[in-house]
Amino acid sequence: MTGSALMDFFIAVVGLCAIVYLIYLALDFIAPDERFKQIGRFAVGVVALLAFLVAIKNVLFGGSGGLAGMSPVGIIDFAIGLIVVMVVLYIIYMAVDFIAPANFAVPLKYVIGAIAMIAILVIAERALFGGGLGISSNFLQQGRISNR
């Protein structure tokens, strides 16, 4: 175990906490019902636990000590993606309320909310495990943070 791996571990834990917290906040707005909210929270919680265990394994048994794909830019990308999904969802809900009859609006919002939750989980995966969203440039590629 090196000091660098330990620092990478702390960075990974902070980033993981930030992304999980943002997802939990968004689920209150996006989830069409309590069951979807529970499924989303369970999925995010299990993935966060697994990512935490991988980070511990890396710091104790060799490796980077963190999540190799996580970066400050990834968290910003995730927050931007989350805000975009929430704004688009709000506008779509307003349009559905205005156009659709009342007995058709609720099932339509349910389906749209489920699609929005899937989008949130996809952008969370990209932020946590690398790949990025292509919104911002990656720190690692620019050499601002080195892997040495």
C-alpha positions in Angstrom: 0.0 0.0 0.0 1.4 3.4 -1.0 0.4 6.9 0.0 -0.6 7.5 -3.6 -3.0 4.6 -3.6 -4.5 5.7 -0.3 -5.0 9.2 -1.6 -6.7 7.7 -4.8 -8.9 5.7 -2.4 -10.0 8.8 -0.6 -10.7 10.6 -3.8 -12.8 7.7 -5.1 -14.8 7.6 -1.9 -15.6 11.3 -2.1 -16.5 11.1 -5.7 -18.7 8.0 -5.1 -20.5 9.8 -2.3 -21.1 12.8 -4.5 -22.6 10.9 -7.3 -24.8 8.7 -5.1 -26.1 11.7 -3.3 -27.0 13.4 -6.6 -28.8 10.3 -7.8 -30.8 10.1 -4.6 -31.9 13.7 -4.9 -32.8 13.2 -8.6 -34.8 10.1 -7.9 -37.3 12.0 -5.7 -38.1 14.2 -8.7 -37.8 11.6 -11.5 -39.3 8.4 -10.2 -42.9 8.0 -11.2 -43.8 6.0 -8.1 -42.3 4.6 -4.9 -41.4 1.2 -6.4 -39.2 2.8 -9.1 -37.6 5.0 -6.5 -36.7 1.9 -4.4 -35.3 0.0 -7.4 -33.2 3.0 -8.4 -31.9 3.5 -4.9 -31.2 -0.2 -4.4 -29.3 -0.4 -7.8 -27.2 2.7 -7.0 -26.5 1.5 -3.4 -25.3 -1.9 -4.5 -23.1 -0.4 -7.3 -21.7 2.1 -4.8 -20.9 -0.7 -2.4 -19.2 -2.8 -5.1 -17.2 0.2 -6.3 -16.2 0.9 -2.6 -15.1 -2.7 -2.2 -13.1 -2.6 -5.4 -11.4 0.6 -4.2 -10.5 -1.1 -0.9 -9.1 -4.1 -2.8 -7.0 -1.9 -4.9 -5.5 0.0 -2.0 -4.8 -3.1 0.0 -3.7 -5.6 -2.7 -2.2 -3.4 -5.4 -3.8 -1.2 -7.9 -4.6 2.5 -8.1 -6.6 2.6 -4.9 -9.5 4.2 -6.5 -11.9 4.0 -9.4 -9.8 4.6 -12.5 -12.6 6.2 -14.5 -13.7 8.7 -11.8 -12.5 12.3 -12.2 -13.7 15.7 -11.2 -14.8 16.3 -14.8 -16.8 13.1 -14.7 -18.8 14.4 -11.7 -19.4 17.7 -13.4 -20.5 15.9 -16.5 -22.9 13.8 -14.4 -24.3 16.9 -12.8 -24.8 18.6 -16.2 -26.5 15.4 -17.5 -28.7 15.2 -14.5 -29.8 18.8 -14.8 -30.6 18.4 -18.5 -32.7 15.2 -17.9 -34.6 17.0 -15.1 -35.3 20.1 -17.3 -36.4 18.0 -20.3 -38.6 15.8 -18.1 -40.2 18.9 -16.6 -41.0 20.3 -20.0 -42.3 17.0 -21.3 -44.5 16.7 -18.2 -45.9 20.2 -18.8 -46.7 19.3 -22.4 -48.3 16.0 -21.4 -50.5 17.8 -18.8 -51.5 20.4 -21.5 -52.2 18.0 -24.4 -53.1 14.5 -23.1 -56.4 13.7 -21.5 -56.3 13.0 -17.8 -56.8 9.3 -18.0 -53.9 9.0 -20.5 -51.5 11.5 -18.8 -50.7 9.3 -15.8 -49.6 6.2 -17.7 -47.6 8.3 -20.2 -45.8 10.1 -17.4 -45.0 6.7 -15.8 -43.3 5.5 -19.0 -41.5 8.8 -19.5 -40.3 8.7 -15.9 -39.0 5.2 -16.3 -37.0 6.2 -19.4 -35.6 9.2 -17.6 -34.5 6.9 -14.7 -32.7 4.7 -17.2 -30.9 7.7 -18.6 -29.9 8.8 -15.1 -28.4 5.4 -14.4 -26.5 5.3 -17.7 -24.9 8.7 -17.1 -24.1 7.7 -13.5 -22.3 4.6 -14.9 -20.3 6.7 -17.3 -19.3 9.1 -14.6 -18.3 6.4 -12.1 -16.5 3.9 -14.3 -15.1 6.1 -17.1 -16.0 6.8 -20.6 -17.4 10.2 -19.8 -20.3 11.9 -21.5 -18.2 13.8 -24.0 -19.3 17.2 -22.5 -16.0 18.2 -21.0 -12.4 17.1 -21.7 -10.8 14.5 -19.5 -8.2 15.6 -17.0 -6.2 12.4 -17.5 -5.9 13.0 -21.3 -4.7 16.5 -20.8 -2.0 15.6 -18.4 -3.3 17.7 -15.5 -3.6 14.6 -13.4 -1.0 11.9 -14.1 -1.3 8.2 -13.4 2.3 7.9 -12.4 
